[in-house]
C-alpha cells in the first residue's frame, strides 16, 4: 500500500475552492467558513486529526436548551454522527456539532473530499432536524 499525502490546511483550502465555498483563515491557521444556519471551523489537530466543528445560529433559551439536551443525548446514542452538544457560553446556551477524522496516516484527495463532504452533509442534516423540531429558534432569513 502506498503512503497517503499528509492532510494539511492547504489541501482543505484546495477542496473548498474546488467546491466554490468561501472561507478565511483565522490567526491560528484554522479554516473558517459557514452556511446559512451555522458557522464552521476546520481544524488540523497536529496532523493526527482533522475536525469540522460547527456552531448553530439558533437562539436558545434555557427551556429550549433543556429540551435540546434530551434530543442531543438521544442523537449521540443512536447515530454515528455528528457528535452534538448543548453548551453554556457567556452568551447563553449554544448548540454545536462536529465530525473528526484520524489523519495520522494521511488521506488521498478523494478521501479528504469525501470526509469533508460527509461532515458538512451530516452536520447540515442534523441542524435541519433541529430546525424542523424547533422552528421558533430559527432567527435568520435567507437574506442574512
Secondary structure, 3 states (H helix, E strand, C coil): CCCCCCCCHHHHHHHHHHCCCCCEECCCCCEEEEECCEEEEEEEECCCEEEEEEEECCCCCHHHHHHHHHHHHHHHHHCCCCEEEEEEECCEEEEEEEEEEECCCCCCHHHHHHHHHHHHHHHHHHHHHHHHHCHHHCCCCCCC
